[in-house]
Amino acid sequence: MAGGRLPHAKPSTMAVSYNEIAGRSVERLGSLSDGVFAFAMTLLVLDLRLPAVEIVRSEHDLWRALAALAPNLLVYFLSFMTLGIFWVGQHTALSKLRHSDRNLTWIHLAFLLAVTLMPFSTKLLAAFITYRTAVIIYWFNILALGVTLYWSWQYSFGAELVKPDAPAGIDVAVRGRIAIAQGLYAFGAALCFVNTYLSIGFMIVAQLNYVLAPKLGILRRF
C-alpha cells in the first residue's frame, strides 16, 4: 500500500436487475400465506350468528332456531375443509422449493387472492343455498384456487426451483392430485342442476377423502 492508502475495490462487472433478486424467500412467502389463510378461516366463522334471544322462549324454539342455522354450518364446514386442503397443498409445494423468484411470488399472490375471496363465496352460498348460481360461483372460487396452485407448481418445476433431493415422481404426483381434485369439484358443481344440496354433499364427501386419506382401494389413488 503506497502512502498508507487502501486500494479501491474494483466495481462489479456483472449488473444485477431488481427482478433477479426480488421475491426469492420461500419462508416469507409461506409466512404471508399462513397469515392470509388464518384470516380467511377466521372470517368464515363470523357469519355463524347465535339465534336472537327474543325469539327463543323454549327448548323447541332454540332447536328450531339452530335448525335454521344448518345451511350456514354446512357451508362453513365445506369451506373450512376447502381452505385446509389448499393450505396443506401449498405448504407441501413450498417445502420442496430451493428458493422462490419474482414470477412465482406473484403467482402465489394470485393464489392468495382466491383464498381471500372464499369468505365472500361462502357467505353467498350460505344465503342462497338453493340457487344454482351461488353453487357455480362457489365452484369458480375453488377452480381459481386449483388453477393457481397448479400453475405455481408447473412454473416451479419448469424453472428448476424444486430441490434436487425431492422425491422421484413428485411432479406427476402433485399435478395428478390437483387435476383429480378439480375434476371431482367440477362434477360436484354440475350436480347442482339436479339438486344444490346433492352438489354440496358430494363436494364434502370428496373433501373428506382428502382429509382422511384412506389407504384402501381406489380412494387411495384420489
Helices and strands as residue ranges (DSSP letters): G 2-4, H 18-21, H 26-45, G 53-55, H 59-68, H 70-95, H 102-127, H 132-158, H 170-190, G 191-193, H 196-212, H 217-221
